[in-house]
Each structure stands twice: as C-alpha cells, then as structure tokens.
Amino acid sequence: MGVGGQHLLPRVRPAGGAAGAAGHRPGGRSGRCGGCAGRDDGRAGDDRDAGRHAARAARRSVSARPAGSGVARTGLAGAAVGPVRRAGSGGGTGSGRAGCGGRRSRPGAGRLVRRPGAAGPPAPGALTVFTAAGYAVLRVAGIHAVLDFGPHGGSHGHRDKLSLYLYGDTTAWQPDPGQVPYAHAEFRDLYASTQAHPAFRVDGAEQAECTGALLGSDSRSVTAEVTTAYEGVRAVRRIVAGEGFLVDLLTVTAGEARRITAQLRPGTALDVQLQATGPVRTTWYGDETLHGWHTHRAGVPVRPVSAPGPGPADDPQRVRTRVDFTAVTDRVTFASVYQAGSAGPAVTDVRLEDDGLAVRLADGSTARFRSED
C-alpha cells in the first residue's frame, strides 16, 4: 500500500552491481532508495505495485522531499513540480556518501534547481485516472481525493476496495494506512484489513480479495464499482468536484437485509458532532482544517459509532478516532461532503433526497448531484 508506514519493496539492484552492493542506500520513511525513487515512480500504471506508487505520490504531495533527496517533488498526478537539474554531477545526496551506483558525490550535489527560462509542466486537470493501476485522483479547492478500485495486488494487496483517501496541501487527513514491517505479523494483518481502511464492510466481515471496475468519469467526477467483495453485494462509489467542495456518494445494494458499514479512518485528530436533526458533522485537524457533513438516504436508520483505534502504520501506537456509519438494510446510500477550511462559499447544509444530494451554500445557492449512474 501507500507510505502511511514503511511499505517494504524488493531490494533494488544498483546499476552495474549485485543486489545489496555498497552504495545502495535506503530512502527514509518510504524504504526506497533515494536515487532509485525517480526511476520507480515512472512505472505507475504498469502493475499493482506501480499503482501503489500513485498513492505514494499523494502522500508525498503533503510532505516535500528534503533537499538532497535526488528527485523532484511530485504532485498527485506524478508529475514533477518543475523542470529541474542537479547542481554538480554524480548520483549522491550531497553528503559525500556513495550513491546508488557506488560512486561518491561532490559536496552540494543533489540540490534541485530550475533550468533558466524553463517553463513548468502544465497544471493537471481536476481528475487524473490511473486505469490499469485502479486509482483516480480528484482535486478540488485544497482537497486531493484518491479513490482505490483496482486489482488486489497479490501478496502485497490490501482488502480495501472503494477506499477514499483525503489529503490537503500539507495534511494527510485520511491517508492510506500503509503497512508495518512484515515481521510484525499481527500488525501486518491489521493494516491489510478492510477494518483499517476508509472503505465499506458488510456484516462486519472482511472484503474478499477482488478487483473493482471503473464505470465512468468526466472532467470533474469518477465512478467505480465492486461486485465481488461480498457475495450478492454491489457497491458503487462516485466522487465529484463541486464548486469549492468534494462530494462522496457510496451506494451499497444487497439481495436481502445486511449490516452495511461505511468507514472513516482519519490520520489526524477528529471531532464528531451529532446533531438532533441534519447531517453528522466532522472536523479534521492538522496544518489545515477539513470540514465534513455526513448523511444518508431518508427512511434508512443509520447509527454512527466512534471508537479509538490505531492510526496510520508509521506509528501504530498512536490513537485516532475511527467512525463507522452502519445501516441494516438491503440498500443504502451514504453521502459525505468535504470542504477545506480555506475554501468558500461555505457549505451550510447537506440533504440526500430522492432526486439526489442537495448542497446548500452560504451565498444562498444550492448544488445538486445524482447518487449513481
């Protein structure tokens, strides 16, 4: 998975040497060689592990690499922030230690500087879809949302279909939980589980190892489904970029009444406010603040429950507030609206009605969104 913890990758063979040769250096929290990271990131979409690099790009977008890491900072689309070259030559970090090729670098090498007169890359659109890897990245007003619908990923896979990860420019509000070192068997199973992800569960059980499907997308929305996570259950998740806010619509349909749960799994401090009427409110903290409104289809009782649980895998002892929204029914739509604290006009109310979701704004306008295709 992503780098909420250390996702261990196979040892990289340095150019011209055997695996484990002198000069191959780990690259910090990601567990990847600092000099090889740029080569690895270019393979996003080739296979499931490459798809995981796309999720890592989202994590790296909220934490700039330190000077001397040897690669340009990347945005959520995996594109470098700007054309860069290294000052000096050699593949090292500027510390004088050997780089990936076993060569020692000159002091100051590895600094990132922009070529004079070089234009930056074109700004990405609101939506980028990595179809083969099974990720969609949607950007709106300070929110970067990542929808996971792709292949399971073999022995590295997590049971996390239709998870929704939320990042700010500098804050990981709801990140991919990552993975601990594989020697920690109990924690490894925990972080690979459906329970650990901002996904959906049925009858409290784990999802099957399965692959979702992309149903459709346009310039500001994407829809994906999974039909094999639970026998007889179809789930569809649609995320939409509104004007200054993000809409998330998760519809789960079963052939009979089942216990269906939508999960929030924050990586930051979270407040939950239950109101006598109207949506449940959440506030997500960090360097930036995220506001959330959570509701469901009228006529279906939904019970929200919050409980402490382990945070992302970089520190399993850190406690975070987990929230489950559960309904016993054969069909339910869970609707959430997210808005960064810096965005506007402010959302004032959210209602899920028969004809779709209505979002009311402080300027008096109302935006409407259909729940699924």
C-alpha positions as CSV (number, residue, x, y, z in Angstrom):
1,M,0.0,0.0,0.0
2,G,1.0,3.7,0.4
3,V,3.5,5.0,2.8
4,G,1.5,5.6,5.9
5,G,4.0,3.2,7.3
6,Q,7.0,1.6,5.7
7,H,5.9,-0.4,2.7
8,L,8.7,-2.8,2.0
9,L,9.8,-3.2,-1.6
10,P,12.2,-5.8,-3.0
11,R,15.9,-4.9,-2.8
12,V,16.8,-2.8,-5.8
13,R,19.9,-3.9,-7.8
14,P,22.3,-1.0,-8.3
15,A,23.4,-0.3,-11.8
16,G,26.5,-2.4,-12.6
17,G,26.5,-4.3,-9.3
18,A,24.8,-7.1,-7.4
19,A,21.8,-6.7,-5.2
20,G,22.9,-5.2,-1.9
21,A,26.1,-3.8,-3.3
22,A,27.8,-1.0,-1.5
23,G,26.2,2.4,-2.3
24,H,22.5,1.3,-2.3
25,R,21.0,3.5,0.4
26,P,17.5,3.4,2.0
27,G,15.4,6.5,1.2
28,G,13.9,7.4,4.6
29,R,10.3,6.5,5.5
30,S,9.4,5.1,2.2
31,G,12.0,2.3,2.5
32,R,13.1,3.1,-1.1
33,C,16.5,4.0,-2.3
34,G,16.7,7.8,-2.7
35,G,18.5,7.5,-6.0
36,C,16.1,4.9,-7.4
37,A,12.9,6.6,-6.4
38,G,12.6,8.6,-9.6
39,R,13.0,5.5,-11.7
40,D,10.4,3.6,-9.7
41,D,7.9,6.4,-9.8
42,G,7.9,6.4,-13.6
43,R,6.3,2.9,-13.7
44,A,2.9,4.0,-12.2
45,G,0.2,2.0,-14.0
46,D,2.4,-0.8,-15.2
47,D,1.3,-3.2,-12.4
48,R,-0.3,-3.1,-9.0
49,D,3.0,-2.2,-7.2
50,A,3.3,0.7,-9.7
51,G,-0.2,1.6,-8.8
52,R,0.9,1.8,-5.2
53,H,3.4,4.5,-6.3
54,A,0.5,6.6,-7.5
55,A,-0.9,6.5,-3.9
56,R,2.6,7.3,-2.6
57,A,2.6,10.3,-4.8
58,A,-0.4,11.6,-3.0
59,R,1.4,11.2,0.4
60,R,4.5,12.9,-1.0
61,S,2.3,15.8,-2.1
62,V,1.8,16.7,1.5
63,S,5.4,16.3,2.5
64,A,8.1,17.9,0.3
65,R,11.2,15.8,0.0
66,P,14.2,17.2,1.8
67,A,16.9,19.0,-0.2
68,G,19.4,16.4,-1.4
69,S,16.9,13.6,-2.0
70,G,17.9,13.5,-5.6
71,V,14.5,13.7,-7.2
72,A,12.0,16.5,-7.9
73,R,8.9,16.8,-5.7
74,T,5.9,15.2,-7.3
75,G,2.3,16.2,-7.4
76,L,-0.7,13.8,-7.3
77,A,-0.6,13.2,-11.0
78,G,3.0,12.0,-10.6
79,A,4.4,15.0,-12.5
80,A,7.4,16.9,-11.3
81,V,6.6,20.3,-9.8
82,G,9.0,21.9,-12.3
83,P,11.9,21.1,-14.7
84,V,14.9,20.6,-12.5
85,R,18.5,19.5,-12.8
86,R,21.1,18.6,-10.3
87,A,23.7,21.1,-9.4
88,G,27.0,19.4,-9.9
89,S,27.4,15.8,-11.1
90,G,27.2,12.4,-9.5
91,G,24.2,10.5,-8.0
92,G,24.8,11.2,-4.3
93,T,23.0,13.2,-1.7
94,G,25.5,15.9,-1.2
95,S,26.7,14.4,2.0
96,G,29.8,12.8,0.3
97,R,28.4,9.2,0.8
98,A,28.2,6.8,-2.0
99,G,25.1,6.9,-4.2
100,C,23.2,4.1,-5.9
101,G,26.0,3.4,-8.3
102,G,28.5,3.1,-5.6
103,R,30.1,6.5,-6.5
104,R,30.9,9.2,-4.1
105,S,29.3,12.6,-4.8
106,R,30.8,16.0,-4.6
107,P,29.5,18.3,-1.7
108,G,26.5,20.2,-2.9
109,A,25.4,17.6,-5.5
110,G,21.8,16.6,-5.5
111,R,20.4,20.1,-5.0
112,L,17.4,20.9,-7.2
113,V,17.5,24.0,-9.3
114,R,15.3,25.2,-12.1
115,R,16.8,25.5,-15.6
116,P,16.9,29.2,-16.5
117,G,14.0,30.1,-18.7
118,A,12.4,26.6,-18.4
119,A,8.6,26.6,-18.2
120,G,6.9,24.4,-15.6
121,P,4.7,21.5,-16.5
122,P,1.1,22.2,-17.4
123,A,-1.3,22.2,-14.4
124,P,-3.2,19.0,-14.1
125,G,-6.9,18.9,-14.5
126,A,-9.3,18.2,-11.7
127,L,-9.3,14.5,-12.4
128,T,-6.5,12.0,-13.2
129,V,-7.3,8.3,-13.6
130,F,-4.7,5.6,-13.5
131,T,-6.9,3.0,-15.2
132,A,-4.6,-0.1,-15.1
133,A,-3.5,0.6,-11.5
134,G,-7.0,1.3,-10.4
135,Y,-6.6,4.7,-8.8
136,A,-8.4,8.0,-9.5
137,V,-7.2,11.3,-8.1
138,L,-9.7,14.2,-7.9
139,R,-8.6,17.7,-6.9
140,V,-10.8,20.5,-5.6
141,A,-10.2,23.6,-3.6
142,G,-7.4,22.4,-1.3
143,I,-8.5,18.7,-1.2
144,H,-6.8,15.8,-3.0
145,A,-9.1,12.7,-3.0
146,V,-7.8,9.3,-4.1
147,L,-10.3,6.6,-5.0
148,D,-8.9,3.0,-4.9
149,F,-10.7,0.5,-7.2
150,G,-8.0,-1.6,-8.9
151,P,-6.5,-5.1,-8.7
152,H,-5.9,-6.7,-5.3
153,G,-2.1,-6.9,-5.7
154,G,-1.2,-10.4,-4.8
155,S,0.7,-10.9,-1.5
156,H,1.1,-7.1,-1.2
157,G,-2.6,-6.4,-1.6
158,H,-5.0,-5.0,1.0
159,R,-8.7,-5.7,1.2
160,D,-9.6,-2.1,0.6
161,K,-11.9,-1.8,-2.5
162,L,-13.5,1.6,-2.9
163,S,-11.4,3.2,-0.2
164,L,-11.4,7.0,-0.3
165,Y,-8.2,8.8,0.9
166,L,-8.2,12.5,1.6
167,Y,-5.2,14.9,1.6
168,G,-4.7,18.6,1.9
169,D,-1.8,20.5,0.5
170,T,0.2,19.8,3.7
171,T,-2.0,17.5,5.7
172,A,-2.9,13.8,5.4
173,W,-6.5,13.9,6.8
174,Q,-7.5,10.4,5.8
175,P,-4.4,8.7,4.3
176,D,-3.8,5.2,3.0
177,P,-2.9,3.5,6.3
178,G,0.3,1.9,4.9
179,Q,1.9,-1.2,6.3
180,V,4.3,-2.1,9.1
181,P,7.4,-4.2,8.5
182,Y,6.3,-7.7,7.6
183,A,7.9,-9.3,10.6
184,H,5.1,-7.8,12.7
185,A,2.5,-10.5,11.8
186,E,-0.4,-9.2,13.9
187,F,0.0,-5.5,12.8
188,R,0.6,-6.6,9.2
189,D,-2.8,-8.4,9.1
190,L,-4.4,-5.4,10.8
191,Y,-3.1,-2.9,8.3
192,A,-4.1,-5.1,5.3
193,S,-7.6,-5.5,6.6
194,T,-10.8,-3.8,5.4
195,Q,-11.3,-2.6,9.0
196,A,-8.2,-0.4,8.8
197,H,-9.3,1.4,5.6
198,P,-11.8,4.1,4.7
199,A,-13.8,1.5,2.7
200,F,-17.1,-0.3,3.3
201,R,-17.9,-3.6,5.1
202,V,-20.8,-5.9,5.2
203,D,-21.9,-7.9,8.3
204,G,-18.6,-6.9,10.0
205,A,-16.7,-9.2,7.7
206,E,-13.6,-8.6,5.6
207,Q,-13.8,-8.0,1.9
208,A,-12.7,-10.8,-0.4
209,E,-9.5,-10.3,-2.4
210,C,-11.0,-8.8,-5.5
211,T,-10.8,-6.2,-8.3
212,G,-13.2,-3.3,-8.8
213,A,-14.1,-1.6,-12.1
214,L,-14.2,1.9,-13.4
215,L,-17.8,2.7,-14.5
216,G,-17.1,6.2,-15.9
217,S,-15.6,9.6,-15.5
218,D,-15.6,13.1,-16.8
219,S,-13.6,16.2,-16.1
220,R,-14.9,16.6,-12.6
221,S,-16.2,13.2,-11.4
222,V,-15.4,9.5,-11.4
223,T,-17.5,6.4,-10.6
224,A,-16.3,2.9,-9.7
225,E,-17.9,-0.3,-8.5
226,V,-17.1,-3.7,-6.9
227,T,-19.3,-6.7,-7.1
228,T,-17.2,-9.5,-5.7
229,A,-16.1,-8.1,-2.3
230,Y,-19.1,-9.8,-0.7
231,E,-21.3,-12.5,-2.2
232,G,-24.5,-10.9,-3.5
233,V,-23.4,-7.3,-2.8
234,R,-22.8,-4.5,-5.3
235,A,-21.1,-1.3,-4.2
236,V,-20.7,1.9,-6.2
237,R,-18.7,5.0,-5.2
238,R,-18.9,8.3,-7.0
239,I,-16.8,11.3,-6.1
240,V,-17.5,14.7,-7.6
241,A,-15.6,18.1,-7.6
242,G,-18.2,20.7,-6.6
243,E,-17.5,24.5,-6.6
244,G,-15.3,24.6,-3.5
245,F,-16.1,21.3,-2.0
246,L,-15.9,17.5,-2.6
247,V,-18.9,15.2,-2.8
248,D,-18.7,11.5,-1.9
249,L,-21.6,9.1,-2.7
250,L,-21.4,5.4,-1.7
251,T,-24.3,3.2,-2.6
252,V,-24.4,-0.5,-1.4
253,T,-27.0,-2.9,-2.6
254,A,-27.7,-6.5,-1.4
255,G,-30.3,-9.1,-2.2
256,E,-31.5,-9.0,1.4
257,A,-31.1,-7.0,4.5
258,R,-27.5,-6.9,5.6
259,R,-25.4,-4.9,8.1
260,I,-23.7,-2.3,5.9
261,T,-21.0,0.0,7.2
262,A,-19.2,3.0,5.7
263,Q,-15.9,3.8,7.5
264,L,-13.9,6.9,8.3
265,R,-10.3,6.3,9.2
266,P,-8.5,9.6,10.0
267,G,-4.8,10.1,10.2
268,T,-5.3,13.4,12.1
269,A,-7.2,14.4,15.2
270,L,-11.0,14.3,14.5
271,D,-14.1,15.8,16.2
272,V,-17.5,14.3,15.6
273,Q,-20.7,16.3,16.3
274,L,-24.0,14.6,16.3
275,Q,-27.0,16.9,15.8
276,A,-30.7,16.5,16.7
277,T,-31.5,16.8,13.0
278,G,-29.5,17.1,9.9
279,P,-26.1,15.6,9.0
280,V,-23.4,14.4,11.3
281,R,-20.6,17.0,11.3
282,T,-16.8,16.2,11.5
283,T,-13.8,18.5,11.8
284,W,-10.4,17.2,10.8
285,Y,-7.3,18.9,12.2
286,G,-3.7,19.4,11.1
287,D,-1.8,22.1,9.4
288,E,-5.1,22.6,7.5
289,T,-8.6,22.1,8.7
290,L,-11.2,19.9,6.8
291,H,-14.9,20.1,7.5
292,G,-17.2,17.2,6.8
293,W,-21.0,16.7,6.5
294,H,-22.3,13.1,6.6
295,T,-25.9,11.9,5.8
296,H,-27.8,9.0,4.2
297,R,-30.9,8.2,2.3
298,A,-34.0,9.2,4.2
299,G,-36.0,6.3,5.7
300,V,-33.0,4.2,6.4
301,P,-31.8,4.4,10.0
302,V,-28.1,4.8,10.3
303,R,-26.2,4.6,13.5
304,P,-22.8,6.4,13.7
305,V,-20.3,5.0,16.2
306,S,-16.9,6.5,17.0
307,A,-14.2,4.5,18.8
308,P,-10.5,4.8,19.3
309,G,-8.2,2.8,17.0
310,P,-4.6,2.7,15.7
311,G,-3.6,5.4,13.3
312,P,-1.5,5.0,10.2
313,A,1.2,2.4,10.2
314,D,4.1,4.8,10.7
315,D,3.1,4.8,14.4
316,P,0.7,2.0,15.3
317,Q,0.7,3.1,19.0
318,R,-0.8,6.5,18.0
319,V,-4.6,6.5,18.7
320,R,-7.0,8.0,16.2
321,T,-10.9,8.3,16.3
322,R,-12.5,5.9,13.9
323,V,-16.1,6.4,12.8
324,D,-18.5,3.8,11.4
325,F,-21.9,4.6,9.9
326,T,-24.0,1.4,9.9
327,A,-27.4,0.5,8.5
328,V,-29.3,-2.8,8.4
329,T,-31.0,-2.8,5.1
330,D,-30.8,-4.2,1.5
331,R,-29.8,-0.8,0.0
332,V,-28.3,2.3,1.4
333,T,-26.6,5.4,0.1
334,F,-24.0,7.2,2.4
335,A,-23.3,10.8,1.3
336,S,-20.5,13.0,2.5
337,V,-19.4,16.5,1.6
338,Y,-15.9,17.8,2.4
339,Q,-14.7,21.3,2.4
340,A,-11.2,22.7,3.2
341,G,-11.3,25.4,5.9
342,S,-9.8,27.9,3.4
343,A,-12.4,27.3,0.7
344,G,-15.7,29.0,0.1
345,P,-18.5,29.8,-0.2
346,A,-19.1,27.8,3.0
347,V,-21.4,24.8,2.9
348,T,-24.3,25.3,5.3
349,D,-26.5,22.2,4.9
350,V,-26.5,18.8,3.1
351,R,-29.6,16.7,2.3
352,L,-29.9,13.4,0.5
353,E,-33.2,13.4,-1.3
354,D,-35.0,11.1,-3.7
355,D,-33.6,13.0,-6.7
356,G,-30.0,13.2,-5.4
357,L,-27.8,15.2,-3.0
358,A,-28.5,18.8,-2.3
359,V,-25.7,21.0,-1.0
360,R,-26.7,24.5,0.2
361,L,-24.1,27.2,0.4
362,A,-23.7,30.5,2.3
363,D,-24.3,32.6,-0.8
364,G,-27.8,31.2,-1.0
365,S,-27.2,28.8,-3.9
366,T,-27.9,25.1,-3.9
367,A,-25.9,22.5,-5.9
368,R,-27.4,19.1,-6.8
369,F,-25.7,15.8,-7.5
370,R,-27.1,12.4,-8.6
371,S,-26.2,9.5,-6.4
372,E,-25.2,6.9,-9.0
373,D,-25.4,6.1,-12.7
